[in-house]
Amino acid sequence: MDGARAFEHATLQNTLVAVWFGDPTLSEMRRFVRELQELWALHPAGIHLLNVVGERTNVPDAAVRELIRQQFESMRGRLLCMAVAMEKSGVTGTLSRAVLTTLLTMARRPFKMSIHPQRHEAANWLAQQPDVPSAARLLELTRALERGRAA
């Protein structure tokens, strides 16, 4: 991605909202992990995550997949639930969902999670969990992150 950030993020209470525009490289995944750890330091009772994965975000390579699997395991008890909007179609969308499901299975499902094809579905699911901001607020934050990216 020519040094550009692969994702933009913001926090809302104890929830991290991330919108992915590019590839999850090792350096970008490490940045993502730091953001999760910083939020958890502020909310030791647990955090939530809304991840929006865009059409241009490729499937992570083997090294990144291993880092994701390790991170899933290490977040047991800290990450309470995660909603993923996999806004990808066709073969890449199917492959991305399969990779994510496999990583979660390998990590023995350390937290509650749901994968959706659209962000409004993911936000609605996440907002039904205890202590999570409303779906409307989560969706507005994803749009603000996209507007900020386009500016």
N, C-alpha and C positions, 0 to 999 in steps of 0.2 A: 504493500500500500504506500510505497514511497515515504515511509516515516510518519504517515498520518495515523491518527488513533483509530483503532478498529471499533471502539465503542465509546459512547458517551453515557454518563450516569449521573444520577442525583439520588439523594435520600429524602425520604418522607417519613418522619418519626423513626421507627425501627425497621423500615423497609428500603432496600436498595432497588432502584429501577435502572436497568441497563438496556440500551438499544444498540445492537450490533450492526455496523455498516460494512465491516471488513473482516478479514481473516483473523481467527484466534491464534496468533503466533505465540510462542513461548513468552516473549516479553510482554505482550498484551494480556495474556492469561495471568502472568505474575502481577501485573498492575491491577487486574480484576480481583485477584486473591487479596492484595493489600487493602483494596476498598472494602471487601467483605470483613476483613479482620479489624479495620478501623471502626466500622459500624458496630461490630460485635463488642469491641472495647467500650463503646458508649452504651450498649444495651446487652449486658451479660445474661439477662434472662432469655435472650434469643432474638434472632432476626428473621426477616422474610425477604424473598427475592422475586422480582418480576424481571424476566429476561425476554427481550424481544429480539429474535434472530431474523435478520433481513435476507432478502433474496440473494444478495451479493456475498454473503458470508459462506465461505466454503467449509467443508468438513475438516475438522482439525487433523493434523498429522499424528503419527504414533506417539511422539514425545509429548505433544500437547494433550492427547487423550489420556496418557498416563498421569500427567499433572492434574487433569480434571478428576480422574478416578481417586487419586490420593487426596485431593482437596475435598471431594465429597465425603470420604471416610473421616477426614480430620474435622469436618464441620458437624459431625454427629453430636446432637445435643445443643449446638449453637445455632445452626440454620434450622429453623422450625418447619418451614415449608417454602417451596419454590414453584412458581408457575412459569411455564415457558410458552411463548407464542412463537411457533416455528412458521414464520410467514414466508415459506418457500414452497414452491410447487414442483411437480414432476419427480424425476428420479432423484435429484439432489435433495429435495424435501424428504422423500422417503428414506434415503440413505442417512440424512442428518438425524431424523427421528430414531432410526434403528441404532445409530451410534450412541446417542444419548441414553436410550433405554438400556443398551448393553452396559454402558459405564455405570449406570445406577444399579443394575443387577450385580455387577462385579463388586460394587461397594456395599452390597447388601442393604439397599434402600435406607440410607441413614436418616432420611427425613421425608415428610409428606411432600409429594410432587405430582404435578399434572401437566401434560403437554397438550397444547391447543393449536389449531391452525390460524387463529386470529387473536390479536391482542385484547380485544374487548372480552372475549371468552376467558382468556387467561386472567385478566384483571378482575372479572366477575368472580371467578373461582377463588382467587387469592383473597379478595375482599370478604369472602364468607368465613375466612379463618379468624380466630380470635386475635384481637389487637392489631389489625391491619387497616390502613386507611381505606376510604371508599373507592370503589371501582372508578367513579368519575374523576377523583383526584389522581389516581394512578394513571388513567388514560391521558389526562391533561398533561401530566409530567412527561409521558412518552412523546406527546406532540411538541411540547416545549423543547425537549432534547433534539428532536428532528429539526425544528425551526432554527435552533442555535447552531446546529451542524450546517444548515443551508446558508446561514448568514455569512 
